[in-house]
Amino acid sequence: MKVNELLKQFKFIKEIDKLKYIQRKTKLFNSDRHENDAEHSWHLAMMVLVLAEHSNEPIDVLKVLKMVLIHDIVEIDAGDTFLYDTTKNHVNTDEEFIAAQRIFGILPPNQTQEFIDIWLEFEEGKSNEAKFAKTMDRLQPILQNRSNQGGTWTEFNVSYETVFEKVKGIQKGSESIWQYTTSELNEAFGRN
């Protein structure tokens, strides 16, 4: 490997340390401390390893791991958008794409393109891998909120209908996880 490429990779590694400073609205399990994006990404990666067998379709686990580990790196520049934000509505923004180009652009060109492609695939949510990665991304805060007596749902007065609408995509990645999720939501909102 060329020294120049290695230096770019080290520069990228140093840059993504900033992910540890991006605070999310969700709090750690049974805690008052807010989770950061790096903790979130690590937790999703572990969830993929543990829950991959529940995917509706066969998946390339390594690709899903790449997705969950890089999907929020753009938030170094663009910031975290709360799932229940009513202004940005949690859709892919030009700001995030610009961030992806800048941050992944630190890497050597072949890795830049690979990371952007994986990030875009996750955002589009069409492949089996992206569907399962998004399932993990939606499931984790539900588990956190359940452990914190409603967590952000209570704190921001989010209705059952809004939560249900935002997370119903879980079923695209895993029907069995969706069944578990609906049971958890119904119990959390007193709908059993």
Disulfide bonds with the S-S distance in Angstrom:
none
